[in-house]
Amino acid sequence: MRDCEATTAPGRAGTGSVTALSRPARQASRFRGIKALARLSLLSVGMSPALAGCLDPTPEYSVSDRVPPVIQATGVTPSPTDLVRVALTQDVVSFTVPFRSDDAGEPLWAYFVEDIADEINSMGSGCHTCQSIDVQKVSADPRPFADQEQRSLTGTWAFSTGRPSGCHTVTLILSHLSNFTRGWQVSDPLDSAQVTWTVIFQDSDSAWPVCSDTGVASP
């Protein structure tokens, strides 16, 4: 019986030799490695969009637009729906107005003006005989509108001398500085906030004047 010996294939110089029987197994192992590498590459490609979706985008910054002031009507004191009665013993009346405004770095001005309401309603412009009873500058709030806390301002009408009589109105005109053209007059009424009170002054210990529907009447 003839002995069977493994036939060897010539190897490359310096690399040894590989038997003919082990070559298919070596090739199969190499193919499995290629397939695994291909699967790994596909997995990496498939993960890239998902990974990109998890990354936060680069933040974009822009200068906020200026927003006209907004008055919180329910917080106005005295309520503009009530008559403001000034007794004989009073020498001052105050008006407090809560508001918010996106200022974009620009301050606001607040004008409290006597008897301007009728003139605005009838002519659409400020009157020349009206007088300002209080003027205030309100510093700009650097925070966006949504992040602001409510601000407030208080106007006072003092009349220790020259006390008015009869029925009058007081109107607050609140707007940014660049919107005012002359005194309390504004170039764009929509860029302002306004609220009006009707104020009546007691004539005597028992008498109060009767005001018209507009809130202004002769003493």
trRosetta pair geometry for C-beta under 8 A, 3 or more apart (Angstrom, degrees):
i j d omega theta_ij theta_ji phi_ij phi_ji
6 19 5.6 -24 165 -141 129 128
6 20 7.7 -175 -178 35 87 89
6 21 6.7 -77 -142 0 113 123
7 19 7.7 118 79 -156 51 81
7 20 5.7 5 83 7 95 131
8 17 5.5 42 -178 143 113 145
8 19 6.0 -67 -112 -108 67 68
8 20 7.5 -166 -126 -16 22 86
9 17 6.4 172 75 -168 63 103
9 18 6.4 -19 58 73 112 71
9 19 7.1 133 12 -144 89 23
9 20 5.5 113 -33 -65 111 83
9 23 7.6 27 15 -52 148 133
10 17 6.7 -96 -171 -116 20 115
11 15 5.6 -143 167 83 110 85
11 16 5.2 -73 166 117 168 33
11 17 3.2 -130 -33 -87 119 63
11 18 6.4 117 -96 0 102 66
12 15 4.4 28 70 30 96 124
18 22 5.8 -121 -176 78 88 110
18 23 5.7 100 133 -78 123 83
18 26 6.8 -37 -158 -14 141 159
19 22 4.7 80 61 11 92 101
19 23 7.3 -137 93 -26 49 81
20 23 5.9 -37 -153 3 36 119
21 24 7.9 -55 180 23 35 97
22 25 5.5 -60 -162 44 56 113
22 26 6.0 59 143 -27 81 105
23 26 5.5 -58 -148 36 33 113
23 27 6.3 31 156 -19 68 104
24 27 5.6 -56 -147 37 33 110
24 28 6.2 35 154 -21 68 104
25 28 5.6 -51 -145 36 32 112
25 29 6.4 35 154 -20 64 105
26 29 5.8 -54 -151 35 30 112
26 30 6.5 30 150 -20 63 104
27 30 5.5 -54 -151 34 34 111
27 31 6.4 34 152 -19 67 103
28 31 5.7 -53 -149 35 34 111
28 32 6.5 36 152 -20 65 103
29 32 5.7 -51 -150 34 33 112
29 33 6.6 36 150 -21 63 104
30 33 5.6 -54 -155 33 35 114
30 34 6.6 36 149 -20 67 102
31 34 5.5 -50 -150 33 36 112
31 35 6.4 36 152 -18 67 103
32 35 5.7 -53 -148 37 33 111
32 36 6.3 35 153 -20 66 105
33 36 5.7 -53 -147 36 31 111
33 37 6.3 32 153 -19 64 105
34 37 5.7 -56 -150 36 31 112
34 38 6.3 33 151 -21 65 104
35 38 5.5 -52 -149 35 33 112
35 39 6.4 33 153 -18 66 103
36 39 5.7 -53 -148 36 33 110
36 40 6.3 34 152 -19 65 106
37 40 5.6 -54 -149 37 32 113
37 41 6.4 35 152 -21 65 103
38 41 5.7 -53 -149 34 32 111
38 42 6.4 30 153 -16 65 104
39 42 5.8 -54 -147 38 32 109
39 43 6.3 35 153 -21 65 106
40 43 5.6 -53 -147 36 31 113
40 44 6.4 33 154 -20 64 103
41 44 5.7 -53 -151 34 32 111
41 45 6.5 31 152 -17 65 104
42 45 5.6 -53 -148 37 34 111
42 46 6.1 32 154 -18 66 107
43 46 5.7 -56 -145 39 31 110
43 47 6.3 28 157 -19 65 108
44 47 5.9 -59 -147 36 29 109
44 48 6.8 46 153 -42 62 95
45 48 5.9 -40 -157 5 33 117
46 49 7.6 -56 -173 28 37 95
46 50 7.5 20 145 -1 64 115
47 50 5.5 -69 -156 48 48 111
47 51 5.5 48 151 -25 82 110
48 51 5.8 -58 -144 38 27 110
48 52 6.2 28 157 -21 64 106
49 52 5.5 -55 -147 36 33 112
49 53 6.4 35 154 -23 65 104
50 53 5.7 -54 -153 31 32 112
50 54 6.9 29 151 -20 62 104
51 54 5.8 -58 -156 31 36 110
51 55 7.1 39 149 -28 65 101
52 55 5.9 -51 -158 20 39 114
56 59 7.9 -3 147 -49 112 81
63 104 6.8 69 165 -147 95 105
64 102 6.0 -108 143 178 127 121
64 104 5.5 -148 88 -94 83 87
64 144 5.7 -172 -103 -106 158 88
65 102 7.1 51 89 117 58 133
65 104 6.5 -53 169 -68 17 138
66 102 6.1 176 -150 106 36 84
66 103 6.4 -4 -130 -172 91 22
66 104 4.0 -89 -72 15 81 128
66 106 6.2 -1 -110 29 137 125
66 176 6.4 -5 -179 -50 140 163
67 70 7.8 -22 137 -24 109 102
67 101 6.4 -172 86 -163 83 57
67 102 3.6 59 25 41 108 109
67 145 5.6 -7 43 -67 151 137
68 101 7.0 -73 148 -131 27 97
68 175 7.2 -32 -142 -125 89 78
68 176 7.8 -114 -116 -11 56 101
68 190 6.9 -119 -56 142 161 58
68 191 4.8 -154 -92 -152 113 44
68 192 6.5 -91 -153 -38 117 13
68 193 6.4 144 155 -43 100 87
69 99 5.1 17 -180 171 110 133
69 100 7.1 164 -152 86 68 33
69 101 3.8 -37 -98 -82 73 120
69 108 6.3 59 -54 -119 134 150
69 174 5.0 -65 69 122 153 114
69 175 6.9 -136 14 -98 112 37
69 176 7.9 162 -27 -43 97 74
69 192 7.3 0 41 -157 99 39
69 193 4.4 -95 91 0 96 128
70 99 6.2 158 80 -158 45 80
70 100 5.5 -13 57 61 97 81
70 101 6.8 169 13 -78 66 64
70 193 6.3 170 -106 -89 18 142
71 76 6.8 29 168 -66 116 115
71 97 5.9 -46 -137 -176 111 108
71 98 7.2 115 -160 82 62 54
71 99 4.9 -40 -100 -96 54 98
71 174 7.1 124 -65 41 107 141
71 193 4.7 155 -24 166 101 135
71 195 5.7 -148 149 -41 171 124
72 75 4.3 27 106 23 113 116
72 76 7.3 177 92 -37 62 75
72 98 4.4 -27 46 93 117 106
72 99 6.5 -159 1 -87 78 39
72 100 7.5 63 -39 -5 101 90
72 150 6.6 -15 -12 -138 147 128
73 76 5.8 -35 -157 -3 41 116
73 80 7.4 -74 -155 28 91 119
73 195 7.3 168 -115 -107 79 127
75 97 7.8 104 101 -157 90 35
75 98 4.0 -11 102 26 140 130
75 150 7.6 50 46 178 175 149
75 152 7.6 -104 135 -100 128 119
76 79 6.3 105 89 -118 91 42
76 80 5.8 1 109 -19 145 96
76 95 7.7 -7 -172 -174 91 85
76 96 7.1 168 -154 89 46 62
76 97 5.4 6 -116 -112 87 69
76 98 7.2 -128 -69 24 53 76
76 195 5.9 -143 -121 176 155 162
77 95 7.4 172 93 -154 54 44
77 96 4.5 3 59 54 98 104
78 82 5.9 -97 159 71 111 114
78 84 5.0 150 55 -97 151 100
78 95 7.1 -66 22 -113 71 72
78 197 6.5 90 70 -130 101 136
79 82 4.6 73 73 7 99 105
80 195 5.3 -125 -67 -180 149 101
80 196 6.2 94 -152 74 123 46
80 197 5.3 -112 -118 -86 72 67
83 198 5.5 -52 -119 93 67 106
83 199 7.8 135 -173 -110 67 22
83 200 5.7 -4 -179 8 116 115
83 211 7.3 169 -120 21 123 143
84 93 6.3 96 161 -172 127 144
84 170 7.8 -28 42 24 152 119
84 197 5.1 31 -14 166 132 123
84 198 6.6 165 19 86 83 48
84 199 4.4 -32 75 -105 111 71
84 200 7.2 154 77 20 56 64
85 200 5.8 -21 -110 67 62 93
85 202 7.0 55 -178 -50 92 95
85 208 7.1 -36 -134 -129 112 134
86 90 5.0 -121 -166 73 79 136
86 93 5.5 -78 -95 -58 114 131
86 199 6.2 31 -18 -177 116 99
86 200 7.0 -173 23 89 81 42
86 201 4.9 -27 69 -107 111 66
86 202 6.6 -139 92 1 58 82
87 90 5.0 103 56 -8 74 103
87 202 5.2 15 -136 5 41 142
88 202 5.0 -86 -44 88 76 121
88 204 7.4 21 -69 -151 137 18
88 205 6.9 -49 -1 -84 149 52
90 93 6.6 53 155 -63 135 83
91 158 6.6 24 142 -158 80 72
91 159 6.1 -143 -164 72 61 59
91 160 4.5 44 -175 -90 130 68
91 163 7.4 -87 -123 -92 69 112
92 156 5.7 -7 -171 -173 111 108
92 157 6.7 157 -155 81 59 51
92 158 4.6 -15 -103 -104 96 70
92 159 7.2 163 -84 22 46 64
92 160 7.7 -7 -51 -50 86 82
93 156 7.3 157 81 -155 39 60
93 157 5.0 -9 58 56 88 102
93 199 6.7 146 88 -133 167 132
94 154 5.6 1 -175 -177 111 107
94 155 7.0 159 -156 84 60 44
94 156 5.0 -26 -101 -100 77 77
94 157 7.7 -167 -78 20 32 70
95 112 6.6 147 50 -121 135 134
95 154 6.8 159 80 -155 45 58
95 155 4.8 -11 59 60 101 92
95 156 7.7 -173 19 -78 72 32
95 157 7.6 48 -10 -12 105 100
95 170 6.4 -158 -45 115 152 138
95 172 6.7 -159 124 -53 139 122
95 197 6.4 -144 -109 -9 128 146
96 152 5.9 18 -178 175 93 122
96 153 7.4 -180 -146 92 55 35
96 154 4.6 -18 -97 -100 77 89
97 110 7.9 173 56 -143 134 138
97 152 6.3 166 84 -153 41 75
97 153 5.7 -14 58 59 91 79
97 154 7.6 167 16 -86 67 41
97 155 7.7 18 1 2 111 99
97 172 5.9 -152 -42 106 159 175
97 174 7.3 -155 115 -44 148 145
97 195 6.4 169 -116 38 128 142
98 150 5.1 8 -172 172 115 120
98 151 7.0 153 -154 86 63 38
98 152 4.4 -38 -95 -91 63 97
99 150 7.4 133 60 -161 20 78
99 151 6.0 -35 69 73 70 87
99 152 7.0 129 16 -100 69 45
99 153 7.4 -18 21 10 114 96
99 174 6.5 -126 -79 131 174 164
99 193 6.5 157 -129 77 134 160
100 145 6.2 98 147 -154 116 80
100 148 5.2 144 -145 91 108 135
100 150 6.0 -76 -61 -115 97 58
100 151 6.6 128 -93 21 51 87
101 108 6.3 70 76 -57 166 141
101 141 7.0 129 72 28 77 114
101 145 7.4 -79 157 -108 13 92
101 148 8.0 -25 47 50 40 178
101 151 7.8 -55 19 40 89 129
101 176 7.8 172 171 -64 139 92
102 144 6.3 0 -121 -158 110 52
102 145 4.0 -56 -61 -55 106 99
102 148 7.9 -148 -82 -21 63 136
103 106 5.2 -151 175 56 86 63
103 107 7.1 26 -164 -89 137 21
103 108 6.8 -104 -111 -38 115 94
103 140 3.8 -170 123 -145 150 92
103 141 5.6 125 8 41 124 66
103 142 7.8 -63 62 -80 110 30
103 176 6.7 150 -141 -104 77 113
104 140 7.7 -82 66 -157 32 133
105 140 5.4 76 -161 140 20 165
105 142 7.1 37 -84 -108 66 75
106 140 5.7 125 66 -88 23 131
106 176 4.8 43 117 -161 125 121
106 177 5.9 -136 176 28 100 99
106 178 6.4 -52 -159 -4 146 107
107 137 5.9 14 158 -176 136 95
107 138 6.2 163 -172 80 84 53
107 139 5.7 -52 -115 -127 103 31
107 140 5.0 -99 -78 -39 51 84
107 176 7.3 133 90 -148 35 70
107 177 5.5 49 74 -34 80 119
108 137 7.5 150 84 -163 50 49
108 138 4.1 -13 65 61 99 111
108 140 7.4 128 -13 -84 76 62
108 174 6.1 22 172 -175 129 84
108 175 6.5 177 -148 101 89 20
108 176 5.5 -66 -100 -96 68 47
108 177 7.0 -145 -115 -39 20 69
109 135 7.0 -12 -174 -169 100 90
109 136 7.2 157 -159 84 54 47
109 137 5.9 -29 -104 -105 71 61
109 138 7.2 -169 -82 16 20 83
109 174 7.6 -172 90 -140 44 49
109 175 6.7 -15 55 66 80 66
109 176 7.7 76 12 -178 77 14
109 177 5.8 95 -20 -94 106 64
109 180 6.0 -20 52 -30 140 146
110 134 7.8 -13 113 115 96 93
110 135 7.1 158 84 -156 60 43
110 136 4.5 -7 56 59 108 95
110 137 7.8 -160 19 -74 79 16
110 138 6.1 68 -20 -25 108 114
110 153 5.4 178 -24 116 171 160
110 155 6.7 -139 135 -66 121 115
110 172 6.2 -17 -167 -163 96 99
110 173 7.4 158 -154 78 46 49
110 174 4.9 -4 -107 -102 82 84
111 132 5.6 -74 -160 -127 96 116
111 134 7.8 157 -157 87 37 56
111 135 5.6 -4 -107 -109 67 80
111 172 7.2 150 80 -154 49 48
111 173 4.6 -8 59 54 101 99
111 174 7.9 -166 27 -70 63 44
111 183 7.3 92 -122 158 153 74
111 184 3.7 -165 124 -109 167 110
112 132 6.8 103 72 -164 55 72
112 133 5.1 -65 107 64 102 91
112 134 4.2 20 40 53 123 93
112 135 7.5 -139 25 -66 74 42
112 155 3.8 135 -47 178 147 156
112 157 7.0 -127 134 -65 136 93
112 170 5.8 1 -176 -177 95 105
112 171 7.4 162 -153 79 48 38
112 172 5.4 -20 -97 -95 71 72
113 116 4.2 24 116 -14 124 136
113 126 7.7 -72 -177 -139 166 110
113 130 5.4 39 174 155 109 127
113 131 7.2 170 -153 91 71 28
113 132 5.3 -45 -99 -101 74 61
113 133 7.0 158 -114 8 20 82
113 170 7.2 153 73 -155 37 55
113 171 5.2 -25 61 62 90 90
113 172 8.0 158 15 -89 74 23
113 173 6.6 16 1 -1 119 110
113 184 5.2 -108 -59 25 136 176
114 130 6.0 176 77 -163 63 82
114 131 5.4 -2 44 63 112 76
114 132 7.6 -179 7 -104 80 12
114 133 5.3 86 -38 -37 102 114
114 157 7.5 107 -76 -125 108 129
114 164 8.0 -168 -154 -72 142 154
114 168 6.0 -19 -163 176 96 127
114 169 7.2 137 -162 80 48 54
114 170 6.0 -26 -99 -99 58 70
115 118 6.8 -25 -175 23 72 105
115 119 7.5 69 139 -8 73 108
115 127 7.5 -57 117 54 88 141
115 129 7.8 -46 100 104 126 91
115 130 5.3 -159 80 -115 83 89
115 131 7.9 38 40 27 101 70
115 168 5.6 -70 -64 -154 91 88
115 169 5.7 114 -97 49 39 82
115 216 6.2 90 -131 -112 90 133
116 119 5.6 -68 -161 46 51 111
116 120 5.8 51 147 -25 83 107
116 126 6.1 -27 -148 -137 118 77
116 127 6.1 -164 -125 23 68 98
116 130 4.4 51 -78 -131 84 162
116 169 7.1 -114 42 94 53 111
116 171 4.9 -97 63 35 107 133
116 173 8.0 -48 93 -35 155 120
116 184 7.3 -71 -101 96 166 144
117 120 5.9 -59 -149 36 28 109
117 121 6.3 22 158 -16 65 110
117 169 4.1 -52 9 119 128 161
117 171 5.2 158 -64 -57 84 126
117 196 4.7 85 -94 -142 128 148
117 214 7.1 167 112 174 113 92
117 215 6.5 11 79 63 150 129
117 216 7.2 176 66 -33 105 119
118 121 5.8 -59 -146 39 30 109
118 122 6.1 9 164 -5 67 115
118 169 7.1 151 -20 18 83 140
118 214 5.5 65 -95 160 97 138
118 215 7.9 -151 -55 62 94 87
118 216 5.2 -64 -40 22 134 147
119 122 6.3 -65 -138 45 25 98
119 123 5.7 -31 -178 32 65 114
119 125 7.1 -66 149 84 98 56
119 126 6.5 53 113 -163 130 29
119 127 3.5 -109 -115 -43 168 113
119 130 6.5 -115 17 -40 148 125
120 123 7.3 -77 -118 57 13 73
120 124 6.8 44 -167 -117 52 20
120 125 7.2 -160 -111 56 55 14
120 126 7.0 4 -77 -87 85 47
120 171 7.3 127 -1 -126 144 175
121 214 7.1 -150 52 -137 157 116
123 127 7.6 107 45 -77 138 82
125 185 7.0 12 -166 -128 79 119
126 130 6.6 -104 -177 40 88 135
126 182 8.0 -154 54 85 140 95
126 183 7.0 -161 128 85 165 118
126 184 6.0 143 -111 81 148 92
126 185 4.4 -114 5 -81 134 95
127 130 4.6 103 70 -16 98 103
132 135 5.6 25 160 -53 138 101
132 183 6.9 -153 -41 -170 129 108
132 184 6.2 160 -87 -39 113 124
133 155 7.2 91 94 165 96 115
133 156 7.8 -127 139 101 101 43
133 157 4.6 -1 162 -111 145 87
133 170 6.7 -54 32 -128 142 109
134 155 4.1 158 79 -157 144 95
134 156 5.7 121 -81 50 146 53
134 157 6.8 -105 -23 -72 112 58
136 153 5.8 169 92 -167 152 131
136 155 6.8 -133 -10 -89 124 84
138 151 7.3 109 -167 143 127 144
138 153 6.0 -80 -85 -71 122 136
138 174 7.8 17 9 -150 144 103
141 148 5.5 60 139 -117 151 122
141 151 6.8 -144 -55 -42 136 139
143 147 4.4 -116 174 93 116 109
143 148 5.0 155 90 -77 117 73
144 147 4.9 75 59 16 82 105
144 148 7.2 -135 93 -29 39 88
145 148 6.0 -51 -155 8 29 117
148 151 7.3 -48 169 -21 120 97
153 174 7.7 155 40 -106 140 128
155 170 7.8 -178 103 167 132 129
155 172 6.5 -177 1 -98 147 108
157 170 6.4 -104 -52 -101 143 144
157 199 7.7 -23 61 -118 162 171
159 162 6.2 -104 -157 86 87 69
159 163 4.5 108 140 -109 116 59
159 164 6.1 -80 -133 0 161 79
160 163 7.8 -48 175 -65 5 91
163 201 6.9 153 160 -158 97 146
164 168 5.9 -6 151 -26 154 146
164 201 5.4 175 98 -29 81 153
165 201 5.2 -118 -127 83 35 132
165 203 6.2 67 -157 -103 107 80
165 209 7.5 119 162 -40 74 137
165 219 4.4 50 109 -127 104 131
166 200 7.4 -80 149 -142 31 71
166 201 6.4 15 36 44 29 101
166 203 7.7 47 -65 -75 48 105
166 209 4.8 92 -136 -76 50 172
166 217 6.2 -138 -179 86 108 75
166 218 6.3 -87 -140 149 152 27
166 219 3.2 -108 -52 -92 123 65
167 198 6.8 -12 -167 -174 100 96
167 199 7.4 149 -158 83 51 49
167 200 5.0 -21 -103 -102 73 84
167 201 7.9 -154 -73 16 31 74
167 209 5.4 -136 -38 104 87 130
167 210 7.9 -55 -42 101 132 25
167 211 3.8 135 -117 -103 153 100
167 212 7.3 170 86 16 157 70
167 215 6.2 -161 164 166 116 51
167 216 5.7 177 110 -132 102 28
167 217 4.4 52 39 34 130 86
167 219 8.0 -177 13 -87 62 50
168 198 7.7 155 85 -159 39 52
168 199 5.0 -24 71 68 88 98
168 200 7.6 162 24 -86 66 38
168 201 7.5 33 8 -17 108 103
168 215 7.7 -7 122 144 17 93
168 216 6.5 37 -121 -112 33 81
169 196 5.5 -2 -175 -173 117 108
169 197 6.7 158 -156 80 64 47
169 198 5.7 -35 -100 -102 77 56
169 199 6.8 151 -107 16 21 84
169 214 7.9 -71 -46 146 135 78
169 215 4.8 78 -74 114 106 129
169 216 5.9 -62 -14 -62 103 98
170 196 7.0 161 82 -153 44 59
170 197 4.9 -6 56 55 94 99
170 199 5.7 47 -10 -17 105 127
171 194 6.1 -1 -177 -168 101 105
171 195 7.2 172 -150 86 59 37
171 196 4.4 -18 -99 -100 83 87
171 197 7.9 -169 -75 22 41 62
172 193 7.9 -9 112 109 100 80
172 194 6.3 169 85 -147 63 52
172 195 5.1 6 47 52 107 83
172 196 7.7 -156 20 -75 65 43
173 184 5.1 112 50 -174 143 105
173 186 6.7 -159 177 -27 127 119
173 192 5.8 -5 -170 175 82 139
173 194 5.4 -7 -103 -101 61 95
174 192 6.3 148 76 -167 46 81
174 193 4.7 -21 65 62 105 92
174 194 7.2 -178 21 -77 74 44
175 179 4.3 -88 152 73 129 136
175 180 6.4 149 82 -52 118 83
175 186 5.4 79 20 -109 169 137
175 191 5.8 75 -145 117 115 81
175 192 3.6 -49 -71 -104 116 91
175 193 7.2 166 -70 18 66 61
176 179 5.2 91 64 -1 75 107
176 191 7.0 -63 27 156 99 110
177 180 6.4 -60 -165 22 39 107
179 186 4.8 8 145 -150 98 101
179 187 5.8 -135 -163 37 61 88
179 188 5.8 -86 -144 45 108 88
179 191 4.8 -156 -112 103 145 125
179 192 6.2 -177 126 -61 148 96
180 183 7.5 -129 -175 92 112 23
180 184 7.1 -67 -134 -139 112 21
180 185 6.9 107 -156 75 68 48
180 186 5.8 -54 -97 -98 50 67
180 187 7.8 -175 -113 -8 4 82
181 185 5.2 -53 58 101 97 98
181 186 6.6 131 1 -139 90 17
181 187 5.1 108 -49 -56 117 87
182 185 4.9 8 61 46 78 120
186 189 5.8 126 83 -84 121 50
186 191 6.9 -160 171 70 131 93
186 192 5.0 -121 -65 -36 175 141
187 191 7.9 2 73 43 77 129
188 191 4.2 54 95 9 112 113
188 192 7.4 155 97 -12 65 89
189 192 5.7 -69 -157 38 43 109
189 194 7.8 -29 -164 -17 94 130
196 215 7.5 165 144 46 117 167
198 211 6.2 115 178 158 129 167
198 215 3.6 -125 -108 -140 113 117
200 208 6.1 60 138 -173 131 100
200 209 5.6 -152 -158 57 109 96
200 211 5.8 -113 -82 -44 119 122
201 209 7.2 32 59 8 63 119
202 205 7.9 49 161 -102 124 14
202 207 7.1 127 -169 82 71 57
202 208 5.7 -49 -113 -97 68 76
203 207 4.5 -45 65 98 108 110
203 208 6.8 169 10 -105 89 22
203 209 6.1 103 -35 -47 116 84
203 219 7.6 132 -98 -170 116 93
204 207 4.3 45 42 29 96 105
209 217 6.5 -178 156 79 120 120
209 219 6.6 -91 -98 -143 145 49
210 217 6.7 -40 96 78 60 170
211 215 5.6 2 170 -143 133 36
211 216 7.2 37 -155 -26 97 9
211 217 5.0 -166 -133 1 48 120
212 215 7.0 -62 71 7 71 17
212 216 6.4 -29 45 67 109 47
212 217 4.7 141 -14 -72 91 101
